[in-house]
Amino acid sequence: MPDATPILVTAGILVDGDRILICQRHRADAYGLQWEFPGGKVRDGEGLEDSLRRELAEELSIEAEIGRELFRLRHRYPDRYVEVVFFSVPTYQGKVTNRVFESVSWAPRENLPEYNFLEADRELVSRIARGQIV
């Protein structure tokens, strides 16, 4: 059974007009080829915004401005228990460059449900597609 304390994760929602940046997990990773929003695990002693800023620099080579918290969830996978905190990323410096993912795409908001997202992200994906968030 996974730990009782969830793994804390941050993720960013980057918007360009009606498009949202989504990332496909590398085929060799756990849950490979499923889609997610960019981000990752918070390190010990690291603030949420600092964690997301670091992850976006590592994964996408951008210097991001971290906006407000948009959504928070807890999800228990068979092998892990996570708490994911999603933030808006209103602006960033640099060109989005895929450094770790199988694929990166700017997907139209209404098309998000067509992608095979990680199970934990699906409620948020549905809300974004309906225009309830972002």
PEJO-V711865 format. One record per pair of residues at least 12 apart in sequence whose C-alpha atoms are under 6 Angstrom apart, sorted by the first residue. I is the first residue (numbers start at 0). J is the second residue. If there is no record, write none. Layout:
I|J  I|J
//
This chain:
1|79  5|80  5|81  5|82  6|81  6|82  7|40  7|41  7|82  8|39  8|40  8|41  8|83  9|38  9|39  9|51  9|83  9|84  9|85  10|36  10|37  10|38  10|85  11|37  11|85  11|86  11|87  11|88  12|87  12|88  13|88  17|107  17|108  18|105  18|106  18|107  18|108  19|105  19|106  20|104  20|105  21|35  21|36  21|103  21|104  22|34  22|35  22|36  22|102  22|103  23|100  23|101  23|102  24|100  24|101  25|100  25|101  33|115  33|116  33|117  34|115  34|116  34|117  35|116  38|51  38|54  58|98  58|99  59|95  59|96  59|97  59|98  60|96  61|92  61|93  62|91  62|92  63|91  64|88  64|90  64|91  65|88  66|87  66|88  67|86  67|87  68|85  68|86  69|85  69|86  70|85  71|83  71|84  74|119  108|128  109|128
//
